[in-house]
Amino acid sequence: MASASESGNLAPPLSAVLLSAAAAVQAVDEGRSLTDALAETEPGLRPATQAVSFHAMRYMGWADTIANRLVPREPAPLAGALLRVSLALLKAPDQPGQVVPGMPVYAPHTVVDQAVTAAADSKRLAGFKGLINGSLRRFLREREAFAAELANDPVVRWNHPQWWIKTLRQAYPQQWQTLLQAANVPAPLTLRVNRRRASREQVVEAFTAAGLAVRETGAFGLVVLEPRPVTQLPGYAQGWWSVQDAGAQLAAPLLPLADGMRVLDACAAPGGKTAHMLEMAQLDLVALDNDARRLERVGQNLERLGLSGARLVTGDAANPRAWWDGKPFDAVLADVPCTASGIVRRHPDIRWLRRAPDVARTAALQARIADALWELVAPGGHLLYVTCSIFPAEGQAQAQAFAARHPDAEALPSPGQLLPVAVNATPESQHDGFFYALFAKRR
């Protein structure tokens, strides 16, 4: 059955979407993030390209394996990407009649026809038109045989790299399958109400008046049940809310913030946690990031939200001597770089961009940053260590090693490891994967 995206007069042709999505997938193959690739997509194609490319990333383990069976000798990179994107759209649900959230639905003959048209319309792919056509038609003829042949292949079943599957299986023997399943469930659109501009009740009322259903989550959050571009939602221009996952909304309240405190938000971009802290108290806050362009986005977000009190500083959190003024901080939020394994459902390309050695590499960087930032905390002050990872090497192991290195660090109650909740969960109970560890510096 065709989706609305096939029939609307204003919708781009599927062939153009497939070609655009193939270019985005090729960018991921080359090591670029899908977010960056989509930013370069023609505006009229971007929504449909995002939907198709996100779906392709969620089922890339399956599509890549099938493509390798169909064409053992890899064709040109863009041709290979087009084949895999098209195969992902031909994948049947795992269970008959299953509705996969966020999955673009097209009739098989439409996908094949439009993939061939996409190849024909591209000078780079015209020579691969026959290959694309023959491969897709062969798959449709032999799909049951492929399914039987690959039934026991873990990468095909779970659509994650083998090393990732092994890591989760070792770390979470009872939950690894649920975590892998959850990674392929698109995340809900979750907002955090800016209580300096609006109450949650006021925002709910505005959404209801606009015909949009929302549900409350946590102390500040709302889940939008029918997501749409955020700029089209009530209260965007007025700064009533920010987009922030429910798990991330726990960070700022964990720090004992009070008016007048000197606070550092290390690795601050894109600024969600910076804004949340400023919403909670009048602070002298330094928002630090080593990427000047991303730091600009922090400033833009704070301006939209009507929040002041932050100084934006470009610098390396692991090297405070280059930017620190020597005055200690009452609170430091160390949202350190990580593999981002906890936010794969929002960024499905992450699993294909990461490599097994990345875990140890990021863990080493996290330790350097945490040690450097601890020197900036005033006696009696606090440091909150945060990652959006579910790999223990970046979470619990890191917190234990930090405490062992710093006898003056007192571990305080904190959520610890939050695992993503998505499978069989209501929208308001869902969150991404995070790790939290709160430390106080003994006087």
C-alpha positions as CSV (number, residue, x, y, z in Angstrom):
1,M,0.0,0.0,0.0
2,A,1.4,3.4,-0.9
3,S,1.8,6.1,1.7
4,A,0.6,9.6,1.4
5,S,4.1,10.6,0.4
6,E,3.6,8.8,-2.9
7,S,0.4,10.6,-3.9
8,G,0.5,14.2,-2.7
9,N,0.9,16.7,-5.5
10,L,3.5,18.6,-3.5
11,A,5.5,15.5,-2.6
12,P,8.8,15.0,-4.5
13,P,8.9,11.9,-6.7
14,L,10.2,8.8,-4.9
15,S,13.1,8.5,-7.5
16,A,14.4,11.9,-6.3
17,V,14.1,10.9,-2.7
18,L,15.9,7.6,-3.3
19,L,18.8,9.3,-5.0
20,S,19.0,12.0,-2.2
21,A,18.9,9.3,0.5
22,A,21.5,7.3,-1.3
23,A,23.8,10.3,-1.3
24,A,23.2,10.7,2.5
25,V,24.0,7.0,3.1
26,Q,27.1,7.2,1.0
27,A,28.2,10.1,3.2
28,V,27.8,7.9,6.3
29,D,29.8,5.2,4.5
30,E,32.6,7.7,4.2
31,G,32.5,8.6,7.9
32,R,30.3,11.7,7.9
33,S,27.3,12.0,10.2
34,L,23.8,11.6,8.7
35,T,22.8,14.9,10.3
36,D,25.6,16.8,8.4
37,A,24.7,15.0,5.2
38,L,21.0,15.9,5.5
39,A,21.8,19.5,6.2
40,E,23.2,19.7,2.6
41,T,20.0,18.2,1.1
42,E,17.8,20.3,-1.1
43,P,15.1,21.8,1.3
44,G,12.2,20.4,-0.7
45,L,13.6,16.9,-0.5
46,R,14.8,17.0,3.1
47,P,11.8,15.7,5.1
48,A,11.3,12.7,2.8
49,T,15.0,12.1,2.5
50,Q,15.4,12.1,6.2
51,A,12.5,9.6,6.7
52,V,14.0,7.2,4.0
53,S,17.6,7.5,5.1
54,F,16.8,7.1,8.8
55,H,14.8,3.9,7.9
56,A,17.8,2.7,5.8
57,M,20.2,3.2,8.7
58,R,17.9,1.3,11.1
59,Y,18.0,-1.7,8.8
60,M,21.4,-1.3,7.2
61,G,22.8,-4.6,8.7
62,W,20.0,-6.5,6.9
63,A,20.2,-4.4,3.7
64,D,24.0,-4.5,3.5
65,T,24.1,-8.3,3.9
66,I,21.4,-8.8,1.2
67,A,23.2,-6.4,-1.2
68,N,26.4,-8.3,-0.8
69,R,24.6,-11.6,-1.7
70,L,23.0,-9.9,-4.7
71,V,26.2,-8.1,-5.9
72,P,29.3,-9.8,-4.4
73,R,31.5,-7.3,-6.2
74,E,30.7,-3.9,-4.8
75,P,29.6,-1.4,-7.5
76,A,30.3,2.3,-7.4
77,P,29.7,3.8,-3.9
78,L,26.6,5.7,-4.9
79,A,25.1,2.7,-6.8
80,G,25.7,0.5,-3.8
81,A,24.0,3.0,-1.5
82,L,21.0,3.3,-3.8
83,L,20.7,-0.5,-3.9
84,R,20.8,-0.7,-0.1
85,V,18.3,2.1,0.4
86,S,15.9,0.5,-2.0
87,L,16.3,-2.9,-0.3
88,A,15.5,-1.3,3.1
89,L,12.2,0.0,1.7
90,L,11.5,-3.6,0.4
91,K,12.1,-5.2,3.8
92,A,8.9,-6.7,5.2
93,P,8.0,-6.2,8.8
94,D,9.5,-8.8,11.1
95,Q,6.0,-9.9,12.1
96,P,3.1,-10.2,9.6
97,G,0.9,-7.2,9.8
98,Q,3.3,-5.4,12.1
99,V,3.3,-1.6,11.8
100,V,6.8,-0.3,12.2
101,P,6.8,3.3,13.5
102,G,8.4,5.8,11.1
103,M,8.8,3.2,8.3
104,P,8.0,4.6,4.9
105,V,5.6,2.3,3.1
106,Y,5.6,1.8,-0.6
107,A,4.4,-1.0,-2.9
108,P,7.3,-3.2,-4.0
109,H,6.8,-2.5,-7.7
110,T,6.9,1.2,-7.0
111,V,10.2,0.9,-5.2
112,V,11.8,-1.1,-8.0
113,D,10.4,1.2,-10.7
114,Q,11.5,4.4,-8.9
115,A,15.0,3.0,-8.0
116,V,15.6,2.3,-11.7
117,T,14.3,5.8,-12.6
118,A,16.7,7.3,-10.0
119,A,19.6,5.5,-11.6
120,A,18.5,6.5,-15.1
121,D,18.2,10.2,-14.0
122,S,21.7,10.3,-12.6
123,K,24.7,10.6,-15.0
124,R,26.8,8.8,-12.3
125,L,24.4,5.9,-12.1
126,A,22.9,5.5,-15.6
127,G,25.3,2.6,-16.3
128,F,24.0,0.8,-13.2
129,K,20.3,0.9,-14.1
130,G,20.3,-2.8,-15.2
131,L,22.1,-3.9,-12.1
132,I,19.7,-2.1,-9.8
133,N,16.7,-3.4,-11.7
134,G,17.9,-7.0,-11.8
135,S,19.1,-7.1,-8.2
136,L,15.9,-5.7,-6.7
137,R,13.7,-8.1,-8.8
138,R,15.9,-11.0,-7.9
139,F,15.5,-10.1,-4.2
140,L,11.7,-10.1,-4.6
141,R,11.7,-13.5,-6.2
142,E,14.0,-15.0,-3.7
143,R,13.3,-13.1,-0.5
144,E,12.1,-16.2,1.4
145,A,15.3,-18.1,0.5
146,F,17.4,-15.1,1.7
147,A,15.4,-15.0,4.9
148,A,16.1,-18.7,5.6
149,E,19.8,-18.4,4.7
150,L,20.4,-15.4,7.0
151,A,18.1,-16.3,9.8
152,N,20.9,-16.9,12.3
153,D,23.1,-13.9,11.3
154,P,23.1,-11.6,14.3
155,V,24.0,-8.5,12.2
156,V,21.0,-9.2,10.0
157,R,18.7,-9.8,12.9
158,W,19.7,-6.9,15.1
159,N,20.9,-4.4,12.6
160,H,24.0,-3.5,14.6
161,P,27.7,-4.2,14.1
162,Q,28.9,-7.5,15.6
163,W,31.2,-5.8,18.1
164,W,28.3,-3.6,19.3
165,I,26.0,-6.7,19.8
166,K,28.8,-8.5,21.7
167,T,29.5,-5.5,24.0
168,L,25.8,-5.2,25.0
169,R,25.4,-8.9,25.4
170,Q,28.3,-9.0,27.8
171,A,27.3,-5.9,29.7
172,Y,23.5,-6.7,29.9
173,P,23.0,-10.4,29.7
174,Q,19.3,-10.1,30.5
175,Q,18.5,-6.9,28.6
176,W,20.7,-6.8,25.5
177,Q,18.0,-8.0,23.1
178,T,15.6,-5.3,24.4
179,L,18.3,-2.6,24.0
180,L,18.9,-3.6,20.4
181,Q,15.2,-3.7,19.6
182,A,14.7,-0.3,21.3
183,A,17.4,1.3,19.1
184,N,15.2,0.7,16.0
185,V,12.1,2.4,17.5
186,P,12.0,6.0,16.5
187,A,12.2,8.3,19.5
188,P,9.2,10.6,20.4
189,L,9.5,14.4,20.2
190,T,10.0,15.5,23.8
191,L,10.0,19.1,24.9
192,R,11.2,20.8,28.1
193,V,9.0,23.7,29.2
194,N,10.9,27.0,29.9
195,R,9.3,27.9,33.1
196,R,10.7,31.5,32.9
197,R,8.5,32.0,29.9
198,A,5.5,29.7,30.4
199,S,3.9,27.1,32.6
200,R,3.5,23.5,31.5
201,E,-0.3,24.0,31.8
202,Q,-0.1,27.0,29.5
203,V,1.8,25.1,26.9
204,V,-0.6,22.1,27.0
205,E,-3.5,24.5,26.5
206,A,-1.8,26.0,23.5
207,F,-1.1,22.6,21.9
208,T,-4.6,21.4,22.6
209,A,-6.1,24.5,21.0
210,A,-3.9,23.8,17.9
211,G,-5.3,20.2,17.8
212,L,-2.0,18.6,19.0
213,A,-2.1,15.9,21.6
214,V,0.7,16.0,24.2
215,R,1.4,14.0,27.4
216,E,3.4,15.1,30.4
217,T,6.6,13.4,31.3
218,G,8.9,14.1,34.3
219,A,8.9,17.5,36.1
220,F,9.2,19.7,33.0
221,G,8.5,17.7,29.9
222,L,5.9,17.1,27.3
223,V,5.8,14.4,24.6
224,V,4.2,15.5,21.3
225,L,2.2,12.5,20.1
226,E,2.1,13.7,16.4
227,P,5.6,15.2,15.7
228,R,6.0,17.9,13.2
229,P,8.7,20.5,12.4
230,V,9.4,22.2,15.7
231,T,9.2,25.7,14.2
232,Q,5.5,25.0,13.5
233,L,4.6,24.1,17.0
234,P,2.9,26.6,19.4
235,G,5.3,28.6,21.5
236,Y,8.5,28.1,19.5
237,A,9.0,31.7,18.6
238,Q,8.0,32.8,22.1
239,G,10.7,30.5,23.7
240,W,8.2,28.5,25.7
241,W,10.1,25.3,25.4
242,S,13.2,23.5,24.1
243,V,13.5,20.1,22.5
244,Q,15.2,17.7,25.0
245,D,14.9,14.0,25.7
246,A,13.3,13.1,29.0
247,G,16.5,11.4,30.2
248,A,18.5,14.5,29.4
249,Q,16.1,16.6,31.5
250,L,17.4,15.0,34.6
251,A,20.8,16.6,34.4
252,A,20.3,20.2,35.6
253,P,18.1,19.3,38.6
254,L,20.8,16.9,39.9
255,L,23.1,19.9,40.6
256,P,22.2,21.9,43.7
257,L,21.9,25.2,41.9
258,A,21.1,28.5,43.6
259,D,21.0,32.1,42.5
260,G,24.5,33.7,42.3
261,M,26.4,30.5,41.8
262,R,29.3,30.3,39.4
263,V,28.7,27.4,37.1
264,L,30.5,25.7,34.2
265,D,28.7,23.8,31.5
266,A,31.6,21.9,29.8
267,C,31.0,20.6,26.3
268,A,27.9,22.7,26.3
269,A,26.7,22.6,22.6
270,P,23.9,22.5,21.5
271,G,22.9,24.1,24.8
272,G,19.9,22.2,26.2
273,K,21.5,21.7,29.6
274,T,22.9,25.2,29.7
275,A,19.4,26.6,29.1
276,H,17.8,24.3,31.7
277,M,20.3,25.5,34.4
278,L,19.6,29.1,33.6
279,E,15.9,28.4,33.8
280,M,16.3,27.0,37.3
281,A,18.5,29.8,38.8
282,Q,20.1,33.2,38.1
283,L,23.7,32.0,37.5
284,D,27.1,33.3,36.5
285,L,27.5,30.5,33.9
286,V,30.3,29.7,31.5
287,A,29.2,27.6,28.5
288,L,32.3,26.0,27.1
289,D,32.7,24.1,23.8
290,N,35.6,23.5,21.5
291,D,33.5,24.0,18.4
292,A,32.9,27.7,17.8
293,R,30.1,27.1,15.2
294,R,28.2,24.8,17.6
295,L,28.7,27.4,20.3
296,E,26.9,30.0,18.1
297,R,23.9,27.7,18.2
298,V,24.0,27.8,22.0
299,G,23.8,31.5,21.8
300,Q,20.9,31.4,19.4
301,N,18.9,29.0,21.6
302,L,19.5,31.1,24.7
303,E,18.3,34.2,22.8
304,R,15.1,32.5,21.6
305,L,14.4,31.3,25.2
306,G,15.1,34.8,26.7
307,L,17.8,33.5,29.0
308,S,20.8,35.6,30.1
309,G,23.7,35.1,32.4
310,A,25.8,32.8,30.2
311,R,29.3,33.6,28.7
312,L,30.1,31.6,25.7
313,V,33.8,30.4,25.7
314,T,35.5,28.4,23.0
315,G,38.0,26.0,24.5
316,D,39.1,22.5,25.2
317,A,37.6,21.1,28.4
318,A,40.7,18.9,28.9
319,N,43.0,21.9,28.8
320,P,41.6,24.6,31.2
321,R,44.8,26.5,31.3
322,A,44.0,27.9,27.8
323,W,40.7,29.5,28.8
324,W,40.1,29.4,32.6
325,D,40.3,32.6,34.6
326,G,41.4,30.9,37.8
327,K,38.2,31.4,39.7
328,P,36.7,28.1,41.0
329,F,33.2,27.0,40.1
330,D,30.5,26.0,42.5
331,A,29.1,23.5,40.0
332,V,30.4,21.9,36.9
333,L,28.3,19.9,34.4
334,A,30.7,17.6,32.5
335,D,28.6,16.2,29.6
336,V,31.7,14.6,28.1
337,P,32.2,13.3,24.5
338,C,31.2,9.7,24.1
339,T,30.2,7.0,21.6
340,A,26.6,8.3,21.9
341,S,25.4,4.7,22.1
342,G,22.5,5.7,24.2
343,I,20.9,7.9,21.5
344,V,21.0,5.6,18.5
345,R,17.2,5.6,18.1
346,R,17.5,9.4,17.4
347,H,20.7,9.0,15.4
348,P,20.6,5.6,13.7
349,D,23.8,6.2,11.8
350,I,25.9,6.2,15.0
351,R,26.1,2.4,15.1
352,W,27.7,2.3,11.7
353,L,30.0,5.3,12.2
354,R,31.5,3.9,15.4
355,R,34.2,1.2,15.6
356,A,35.1,-1.0,18.6
357,P,38.3,0.9,19.4
358,D,36.3,4.1,19.8
359,V,35.0,3.0,23.2
360,A,38.5,2.9,24.8
361,R,39.5,6.0,23.0
362,T,36.5,8.0,24.2
363,A,36.9,6.6,27.7
364,A,40.5,7.8,27.9
365,L,39.4,11.3,26.7
366,Q,36.6,11.3,29.3
367,A,39.0,10.5,32.1
368,R,41.3,13.4,31.0
369,I,38.4,15.8,30.9
370,A,36.9,14.8,34.3
371,D,40.3,15.1,36.0
372,A,41.0,18.5,34.4
373,L,37.5,19.8,35.4
374,W,37.8,18.5,38.9
375,E,40.6,21.0,39.6
376,L,38.2,23.8,38.8
377,V,35.6,22.8,41.4
378,A,35.5,24.8,44.6
379,P,35.7,23.0,47.9
380,G,32.1,22.0,48.7
381,G,31.2,22.3,45.1
382,H,29.8,19.6,42.8
383,L,30.7,17.9,39.5
384,L,28.1,16.0,37.5
385,Y,29.6,13.5,35.1
386,V,27.2,12.8,32.2
387,T,27.4,10.7,29.0
388,C,24.7,9.7,26.5
389,S,26.2,6.2,26.4
390,I,25.1,2.7,27.6
391,F,28.6,1.2,27.4
392,P,29.9,0.5,30.9
393,A,33.4,1.6,30.0
394,E,32.0,5.2,29.5
395,G,29.8,5.1,32.6
396,Q,30.0,3.0,35.8
397,A,33.6,2.0,35.2
398,Q,34.5,5.6,34.5
399,A,32.8,6.9,37.7
400,Q,34.5,4.2,39.8
401,A,37.9,5.0,38.4
402,F,37.4,8.7,39.0
403,A,36.5,8.2,42.6
404,A,39.6,6.1,43.1
405,R,41.8,8.7,41.6
406,H,40.3,11.5,43.7
407,P,40.0,10.9,47.5
408,D,38.4,14.3,47.9
409,A,35.5,13.3,45.7
410,E,32.4,12.1,47.6
411,A,29.9,10.2,45.4
412,L,26.4,11.3,45.9
413,P,23.1,9.6,45.0
414,S,22.4,9.9,41.2
415,P,20.5,7.8,38.6
416,G,23.7,6.0,37.4
417,Q,23.0,4.1,34.2
418,L,19.7,4.9,32.5
419,L,18.9,2.4,29.8
420,P,16.7,3.4,26.8
421,V,13.1,2.6,27.3
422,A,11.2,2.2,24.0
423,V,9.9,-1.4,23.5
424,N,6.3,-1.7,24.7
425,A,6.5,1.6,26.5
426,T,4.1,4.5,26.5
427,P,5.5,7.7,24.9
428,E,5.7,9.6,28.2
429,S,7.8,6.8,29.8
430,Q,10.4,6.7,27.0
431,H,13.9,8.2,27.3
432,D,17.3,7.7,25.7
433,G,20.3,6.1,27.4
434,F,22.4,8.2,29.8
435,F,24.8,7.7,32.6
436,Y,24.9,10.1,35.6
437,A,27.4,10.3,38.5
438,L,27.4,13.2,40.9
439,F,30.4,14.1,43.1
440,A,30.9,16.7,45.8
441,K,34.4,18.0,46.6
442,R,35.2,17.6,50.3
443,R,36.2,20.8,52.0
